[in-house]
Each structure stands twice: as C-alpha cells, then as structure tokens.
C-alpha cells in the first residue's frame, strides 16, 4: 500500500502564502516552506517542478484572495459597484501588504501582460453603465481612476500613509466626480 500523502500541493501553496505575508515574496524557498510545514523539502519538489512554478501558484492564490476582497466589498453594498472595487483594492493593500506587493508591485518587465483582463473589462463595463461612455473614453476614464486608486493602495502597502476609510472614500468620490466633469457629465 502506498504511503499516505501527508503534505498536499494546497498545503505547500498555503505555507508559501504565509511566508509571503510574514517575510515577503523573496523569502519563498523550499527550505522555508519545509520549515513552515515541519517536513522535508521532498514534498515541495514532488509537487512543483521548480520554485518558479510554485511562485506562480502563489501569485494565482494571491489573485484569488484579492478577487475575494472585491466580491465581499461588492456584496456588502456599502458603496456603489465601481467604488466598491476601488475600496476593496485599497483595503487589500492595507491588510495584505506583502501579497499586494507580490501582485501589483513586482517587476513585470519579462512578463507578457494582457491588454485586457476580466477585472478591467468588468470595471470598464460598470463605468460604461454609470457614465454612458464607450470605446476609448471608457478605457481612459477607468485608467485615470484606477491610477489614482493604485496610488493610494501603494501608499498603504508601503506604510507611507495611513488614512481613515471615510477619507479614502471621499477622495475616490472626488476623483470620480472630477473625471465625470472632465468628460462633460456634470
């Protein structure tokens, strides 16, 4: 009878996520994961061909966690749909600093970055519904708004600033209303 699998692929990914949370993405290695799981490095190498493959799995898990923040914020109903996405993104940066950095502040110069993602398409669709903009205008509106949101999120993730949630909400509203005015939607 084959030995019972004690350490699963999900266990390894979860341990790696915890390592990122506590020590940053650069701390992911087989020995650190083995220490976290109280096992040898063998399960890491049995489940992942390379550490880079494991890192990609951790990025996927972090993206899943980030999307969960978005879903929870939208379901809460405290903010309009588009604003909820921005508030969730900022909250993720505040509460999951290292996972945020892994997702949104890593060097991507060697990566193929898709022109569009499901999330950006969804956000642009919301902007279209709320503003009536379409085509390049809706993409630019979203890009300008999201650059503002990302800037606030980066300030939280790096500890540069600590702002009250209500102030952040007001800032997003002001920026959104300013863009609406710029696009002639007073």
C-alpha positions, 0 to 999 in steps of 0.5 A, spaced: 500 500 500 502 506 498 504 511 503 499 516 505 500 523 502 501 527 508 503 534 505 498 536 499 500 541 493 494 546 497 498 545 503 505 547 500 501 553 496 498 555 503 505 555 507 508 559 501 502 564 502 504 565 509 511 566 508 509 571 503 505 575 508 510 574 514 517 575 510 515 577 503 515 574 496 523 573 496 523 569 502 519 563 498 524 557 498 523 550 499 527 550 505 522 555 508 516 552 506 519 545 509 520 549 515 513 552 515 510 545 514 515 541 519 517 536 513 522 535 508 523 539 502 521 532 498 514 534 498 515 541 495 519 538 489 514 532 488 509 537 487 512 543 483 517 542 478 521 548 480 520 554 485 518 558 479 512 554 478 510 554 485 511 562 485 506 562 480 501 558 484 502 563 489 501 569 485 494 565 482 492 564 490 494 571 491 489 573 485 484 569 488 484 572 495 484 579 492 478 577 487 475 575 494 476 582 497 472 585 491 466 580 491 465 581 499 466 589 498 461 588 492 456 584 496 456 588 502 453 594 498 456 599 502 458 603 496 456 603 489 459 597 484 465 601 481 467 604 488 466 598 491 472 595 487 476 601 488 475 600 496 476 593 496 483 594 492 485 599 497 483 595 503 487 589 500 493 593 500 492 595 507 491 588 510 495 584 505 501 588 504 506 583 502 501 579 497 499 586 494 506 587 493 507 580 490 501 582 485 501 589 483 508 591 485 513 586 482 517 587 476 513 585 470 518 587 465 519 579 462 512 578 463 507 578 457 501 582 460 494 582 457 491 588 454 485 586 457 483 582 463 476 580 466 477 585 472 478 591 467 473 589 462 468 588 468 470 595 471 470 598 464 463 595 463 460 598 470 463 605 468 460 604 461 453 603 465 454 609 470 457 614 465 454 612 458 461 612 455 464 607 450 470 605 446 476 609 448 473 614 453 471 608 457 478 605 457 481 612 459 476 614 464 477 607 468 485 608 467 485 615 470 481 612 476 484 606 477 491 610 477 489 614 482 486 608 486 493 604 485 496 610 488 493 610 494 493 602 495 501 603 494 501 608 499 498 603 504 502 597 502 508 601 503 506 604 510 507 611 507 500 613 509 495 611 513 488 614 512 481 613 515 476 609 510 471 615 510 477 619 507 479 614 502 472 614 500 471 621 499 477 622 495 475 616 490 468 620 490 472 626 488 476 623 483 470 620 480 466 626 480 472 630 477 473 625 471 465 625 470 466 633 469 472 632 465 468 628 460 462 633 460 457 629 465 456 634 470 
